[in-house]
């Protein structure tokens, strides 16, 4: 126990080192880069498993909280010091295993997927950096360290989304993701500052002095700010804003579907299974704060922050599910489904507590990874076609993909008993039902469950049933072909083993994982809370009405979906969607993502534009006015007598245009290439001197 | 020490006057714009700028009291006053060299930028607080970036300016990071308090890391290898008078503050760079940079065919010689550095003056443009010869004495017993290397025949006067170094070194 707990920092450090070394490797050393990155991830997985086992062992000695912390001084300033730390607890351990396992799968899958990309060295550098940051978020015992890793993760995600930066849509999507999540990060940052101001520490746990421990929580809960809110609530809400940004919750969900511009299976996995879960994880991590500093059993006196969490989650769950109904791009459907499922996790956290939300996070990670890899396999098989209207009938052509995708789909839809999604979603609905403040989240959750079953059935029917419709249009240009695959000419084919084996593995875990959190044997919850689970079928009996409700809802969803889409399969790719012919307006509105992007364009972006125009105008007016004044003054002492107009125009406008033109021409002439080398030289020089001096210090 | 605004205004009178001068130049130029006579506007702007610089020198001696703002924000004493006067006169020289500029219609902005850059340099010299030091460095650097790219018609200039800016931005970031580490280690931002803190807490890895970063940030300013990459591009592509300003005025301020910072703030963390008795601190860092600069600068200069680029690499090499004395430490080091920086700046300014004149006559600054200069304009050729010989360190010119003094200090510094002999030996060896490229230039000027067609040079009276003044100074200071050294020493004594 002790060894791994004190060396928990090794887990994020290994991929970070790998990323650093890979960054220095030349482009052609891709084999070494892949080996290093994947090896570091494998080691991280081994260590994570060890850490996980260690927390399992913690239960045996009956410790209430199997939390192990290791704090250290980052630097000292005068008498004070800033401290950082790492911690290992069940919550972190289970995330560690999930992240490093799914991460390793990403790495392995990418070896094959990126085999022909000339920049794969860089790619693996980014991947390792991403993994390191994500693992860092998990083991951080300090809000500051968590924030730092969080930001690095944002950067890595930006780099990965925009990996094909020569593709304009990818560059735009990367920028959008970065900016939108940044809005959330501002909230997180403010929350962090407030926390430091209020408690004087950013460590989560510090032998009773941490900001998530009883003393600080009582203090925060007792500090009233405005409007009857306590400091704890204020901070919790700010942190929630950060989580909303990262996890793509309404209203900051707009970036996630666009993020699908990254390399298909890889970036999609990051934006489906691991990174977006960081927001959920953050809420789970600061859960004591979310409860308002009052240690109440979940479901009783619910804090404002938790109500907000539940509200945002429920709203997102339905909202994104609606949008998913009308999408045509297989990856976008899954992206909206991810947003919706993240909403469920928030709902679970808000109404049922850490265990409920986290259980859905874990099961979702696996089946969403499965679905995305399946989608990658489909896209691969259909020659980079992503539009489901051009697919169809793949059931016979790609049997393995079909079977595994069906498992994932049923898990996501919540088909009972054998699929993990059923158990985790059922727990969320159960918690929402017994939530005191309001029944609305439950209603929304049920509607969302219906929609989920519906759109997944639609997708299955369009992609795997009916006739293959893709033969007409050979290759739809997505700008850049995602990778050069040698497909069989004209025909659709099953993917090679390197792609199907991970599918089968993930499908297997999807089937198994659900049993860890059934009402009869709530092992997962018990594990997180640090006591051991007992088998008790009585609880199953208590939960069965809710299970019945969700079974009915799912059956309705699937049934409706089949009735609309499966009964008569689509005639041709260009035929309108059955829903579209019935409800054209609604469908098109949904297809256009309910105009949220346009709304932002019309409000936030326009406002920004107007403000900048006003600023520019003021600049011209005020500055131009000054220029005029000075010009008038000097005219007395000056020689010529040109009109004021000309003076203004000449000085203000023309000069500005001319400089801009010259500047622009100069920039276009700027030869790229050597500036980087200069800066590299600076860095190298700095490193050399530092090593020299520090080496001298060691040996002096 | 309480201080009111009047006292502050008197302390900073020279800087205030310069800022006012810059604004006056701008507004007068606005008025003159209407007559569209570039030459006249240039004359006015330059005259006003030079008048500002000269009156600032007078003010420094007549009006500015000795004293300091609280917390070392701004200090004025005999030493800073002298160095500031040097910077101001070099600025005035650069402005006079700019009289014939034809590359931009924005003469007012050009002159104002030069003056504001000079303000930054004066503030650098006056600062005894790392915060102010950083701000002043950034002010000076920003002006220099702008000046480098001032010829907007030249793509090369814009490129060099951008590279300079990128490099400078990164160096600035490193410097700031280093300063914050130093603050973290000592809890102080004043030079004196930092020294106390260092003496109390001893040398720690954090402090060492901060030291290295600070030295790197300042190493960029003095163009020491391996932080010199910007220099060749900037020198070559910047308008020649601006290049002279970058090479002369800014170097004096930067070398002075580097030496002062090392001595007065980090004195206790000096370490030792003596052969075989290496101890961590700033001295070995600077010694390493010095060695690299001497080798790198002199070897790279061998390959150059453009005279401005050649002067840039020669500047890197001279940065190396100067750093040797700083690495030796002690008040003698500061005195040698100041003397060398000033004489080197005068020499370089003159050399750039000649380059500018040749450029305007032949349209370029490649070595071939200098071929047969002695036949075209013998006086100019003699001046250039003297500058180049001074740079090479031939007695009795100023460059010889400066280098001699530097090496003497290094051998006889507080380290004692020939510890820095290895650096001096390296310096002497690389000086021999440098003879080669200096002589190549001289051979072009004095032996070979002209290969480039010549155009009629525009009116060059003022420029020639600056060049002649520099030449005379280089000769006289070589023969009578006491003219600078004696006041410098007494100033050092007065400050209490």
Interface residues (C-beta under 8 A of the other chain):
Chain A: X75 X76 X77 X78 X627 X630 X631 X633 X634 X635 X637 X638 X639 X640 X641 X642 X647 X650 X651 X655 X659 X662 X663 X665 X666 X667 X669 X670 X671 X674 X675 X677 X678 X679 X681 X682 X684 X685 X686 X689 X690 X692 X693 X694 X696 X697 X700
Chain B: X27 X28 X30 X31 X32 X33 X34 X35 X36 X106 X149 X152 X153 X154 X155 X157 X158 X159 X162 X163 X166 X167 X170 X171 X174 X183 X184 X187 X203 X205 X206 X208 X209 X211 X212 X213 X215 X216 X220 X225 X226 X227 X229 X230 X271 X278 X279 X280 X281 X284 X285 X288 X289
